[in-house]
Amino acid sequence: MLLTPDNPVFRDYPNALKPAADQLGLVLIRVETRGAADIDRVLGQLASAAIDGLFLVGDSTLVGDPGVRARVIAFARDRRLPSASAATTANAFAGDGGLLQLGWELGYLVRRAAEYVDRIIQGARPSELPVERQAKFQLLVNLNTAKALGLTIPPSILGRADEVIE
């Protein structure tokens, strides 16, 4: 799991994902990076590690930086590692060659934010507006990447995908 330690939003991802990893018999390894400043060094360290996949946390420092994103995707492709990302950056990770992307639907977030702004402009007090959790997510699957890795994506996943890239 590649993540930026400076982003408090994603700091607890490893703890949140550990029960699922344990249930699947996986060992989750937390690897910290500060993005473009040290991604080549971090990937160099991972090159000699025995890893079976790569999960990139959807931080703007990582997924949002096209250069960093491209280096991570190329690293995973060159080592034939399945890669996944939790990202809101449109379909950038899966669209650029990552295997799976699960994230918040950015359009939904923008519409909800605009609705909140409208309510405030109309006189609502921000302190009285309810806090909402994200309710809509997007799953993207890159079948070209799956094919290159020799993987078959189960029909149950393809049926749930919002976008399948071929």
C-alpha positions as CSV (number, residue, x, y, z in Angstrom):
1,M,0.0,0.0,0.0
2,L,1.6,3.2,-1.2
3,L,0.4,6.3,0.7
4,T,1.4,9.8,1.7
5,P,1.9,10.0,5.5
6,D,1.2,13.8,5.4
7,N,-2.4,13.4,4.3
8,P,-4.6,12.9,7.4
9,V,-7.5,11.7,5.3
10,F,-5.7,8.5,4.4
11,R,-3.6,8.0,7.5
12,D,-6.0,5.3,8.9
13,Y,-6.4,3.4,5.6
14,P,-4.0,0.6,6.7
15,N,-5.9,0.0,9.9
16,A,-9.2,0.1,8.1
17,L,-8.1,-2.4,5.5
18,K,-6.3,-4.8,7.8
19,P,-9.4,-6.8,8.8
20,A,-10.2,-7.4,5.1
21,A,-6.6,-8.3,4.4
22,D,-6.5,-10.7,7.3
23,Q,-9.8,-12.4,6.2
24,L,-8.3,-12.9,2.7
25,G,-5.0,-14.2,4.1
26,L,-3.1,-11.2,2.8
27,V,-0.3,-9.3,4.5
28,L,-0.7,-5.5,4.1
29,I,2.6,-3.6,3.9
30,R,2.4,0.1,4.4
31,V,4.9,2.0,2.3
32,E,5.1,5.8,2.7
33,T,6.1,8.2,-0.1
34,R,6.0,11.9,-0.5
35,G,5.1,11.6,-4.2
36,A,7.4,13.0,-6.9
37,A,10.1,13.9,-4.3
38,D,10.9,10.2,-3.6
39,I,8.7,7.9,-5.7
40,D,11.7,6.6,-7.7
41,R,13.6,5.7,-4.5
42,V,10.4,4.0,-3.0
43,L,9.7,2.0,-6.1
44,G,13.4,1.0,-6.2
45,Q,13.0,-0.4,-2.7
46,L,9.8,-2.2,-3.7
47,A,11.5,-3.7,-6.7
48,S,13.5,-6.1,-4.5
49,A,10.6,-6.8,-2.2
50,A,8.4,-9.9,-2.5
51,I,5.0,-8.3,-3.2
52,D,2.0,-9.7,-5.0
53,G,0.1,-6.5,-5.8
54,L,0.1,-2.8,-5.4
55,F,-2.6,-0.5,-3.9
56,L,-2.2,3.2,-4.4
57,V,-4.1,5.4,-2.0
58,G,-6.0,8.1,-3.9
59,D,-4.0,11.0,-2.6
60,S,-3.5,14.0,-5.0
61,T,0.2,13.8,-4.4
62,L,0.2,10.2,-5.8
63,V,-2.8,9.6,-8.1
64,G,-3.3,13.3,-8.9
65,D,0.2,13.8,-10.1
66,P,0.4,12.4,-13.7
67,G,4.1,11.7,-13.5
68,V,3.9,9.8,-10.2
69,R,0.8,7.9,-11.4
70,A,2.6,6.9,-14.6
71,R,5.7,5.7,-12.8
72,V,3.6,3.6,-10.4
73,I,1.5,2.1,-13.2
74,A,4.7,1.3,-15.2
75,F,6.3,-0.2,-12.2
76,A,3.3,-2.5,-11.6
77,R,3.1,-3.4,-15.3
78,D,6.8,-4.2,-15.7
79,R,6.7,-6.5,-12.7
80,R,3.3,-8.0,-13.7
81,L,1.7,-6.9,-10.5
82,P,-2.0,-6.2,-10.2
83,S,-2.6,-2.6,-9.2
84,A,-5.5,-0.9,-7.7
85,S,-6.3,2.6,-6.5
86,A,-8.8,4.4,-4.4
87,A,-9.0,7.6,-6.4
88,T,-11.3,10.4,-7.3
89,T,-9.3,11.7,-10.1
90,A,-11.8,10.9,-12.9
91,N,-10.7,7.7,-14.4
92,A,-7.0,8.5,-14.4
93,F,-5.6,5.5,-12.7
94,A,-7.5,2.8,-14.5
95,G,-7.6,4.9,-17.7
96,D,-3.8,5.1,-17.7
97,G,-3.3,1.4,-17.2
98,G,-3.9,0.5,-13.6
99,L,-6.0,-2.6,-13.1
100,L,-8.8,-1.5,-10.8
101,Q,-10.0,1.9,-9.5
102,L,-12.5,2.3,-6.8
103,G,-13.3,5.8,-5.6
104,W,-15.8,8.5,-5.0
105,E,-17.7,9.7,-8.0
106,L,-16.3,13.2,-8.5
107,G,-19.4,14.5,-10.3
108,Y,-21.6,13.5,-7.4
109,L,-19.3,15.3,-4.9
110,V,-19.3,18.5,-6.9
111,R,-23.1,18.5,-7.3
112,R,-23.5,17.9,-3.5
113,A,-21.1,20.7,-2.7
114,A,-23.0,23.0,-5.0
115,E,-26.2,22.1,-3.3
116,Y,-24.7,23.0,0.1
117,V,-23.4,26.3,-1.3
118,D,-26.8,27.1,-2.6
119,R,-28.4,26.3,0.7
120,I,-26.0,28.7,2.5
121,I,-26.6,31.4,0.0
122,Q,-30.3,31.0,0.5
123,G,-29.7,31.6,4.3
124,A,-29.0,28.2,5.8
125,R,-26.5,28.3,8.6
126,P,-23.5,26.1,7.8
127,S,-23.4,24.8,11.4
128,E,-27.0,23.5,11.0
129,L,-26.4,21.6,7.8
130,P,-25.9,17.9,8.3
131,V,-22.6,16.2,7.7
132,E,-23.0,13.7,4.9
133,R,-20.9,10.6,4.0
134,Q,-20.1,9.8,0.5
135,A,-22.9,7.5,-0.8
136,K,-21.9,7.0,-4.5
137,F,-18.8,5.2,-5.6
138,Q,-17.3,4.3,-8.9
139,L,-15.6,1.0,-9.9
140,L,-13.4,1.0,-13.0
141,V,-11.8,-2.1,-14.5
142,N,-9.1,-2.1,-17.1
143,L,-9.5,-5.3,-19.2
144,N,-6.4,-4.5,-21.3
145,T,-4.3,-4.5,-18.1
146,A,-6.0,-7.7,-16.9
147,K,-5.2,-9.4,-20.2
148,A,-1.6,-8.3,-20.1
149,L,-1.3,-9.7,-16.6
150,G,-3.0,-13.0,-17.6
151,L,-5.9,-12.3,-15.2
152,T,-9.5,-13.0,-15.7
153,I,-11.8,-10.6,-14.0
154,P,-14.9,-12.4,-12.6
155,P,-18.2,-11.6,-14.3
156,S,-19.5,-10.5,-10.9
157,I,-16.9,-7.7,-10.8
158,L,-17.5,-6.7,-14.4
159,G,-21.2,-6.6,-13.8
160,R,-20.7,-4.2,-10.9
161,A,-18.2,-2.0,-12.7
162,D,-19.3,1.5,-13.7
163,E,-16.8,1.5,-16.5
164,V,-14.9,-1.3,-18.2
165,I,-11.9,-0.1,-20.2
166,E,-11.1,-2.3,-23.2
